[in-house]
């Protein structure tokens, strides 16, 4: 296992070939804008002969003799059930006093019901604050480049409110550009670094280092470099 797992050649070919069976036009390697692989959290059942695809993605809650509580496996979509099971087991082991749950209908941050879609819809109710930033300064409302709808305000918002501290934070984990178009992400890196440098009060050395590190990372998301 590695921190940045890379897709294998046979995996890329499998995806292209399989997609071609269902799309009106069979995709070619030149059509691929970004390629990436991930690590899947699985709680093994103890059978070493079982293949990973046969292992359930259900979570397990384990309490060690020292009292350490571990939640293993699971997935984002069942996060509340994971938390509930963990708390119930903790209370059953008397590590905390018993108490009824109060989060059954708790709305997560950004909760919003709307039928009006926009490029900022995935921010939920926070989009109002980003729109305020864009009205505050015309420069903030400008897109990072003509190829994207992402604005300067979104980068500033990520720094001020979402704890973004690196170019990778913004282009991979806040706006997801790296996963949708690696070459565009590389193009945007200097622009994002410049905005962040000013917001975080960093110097040119920091800016250059951030761009270099991100470009090195982004190369692993391009078919041009993955199998070299």
Secondary structure, 3 states (H helix, E strand, C coil): CCCCCCCCHHHHHHHHHHHHCCCCCCCCHHHCCCCCCCCCCCCCCCCCCCCHHHCCCCCEEEECCCCCEEEECCCHHHHHHHHHHHHHHHHHCCCCCCCCCCCCCCCCCCCCCCCCCCCCHHHHHHHHHHHHHHHHCHHHHCECCCCCCCEHHHHHHHHHHCCCCCHHHHHHHHCCHHHHCHHHHHHHHHHHHHHHHHHHCCCHHHHHHHHHHHHHHHHHHCHHHHCC
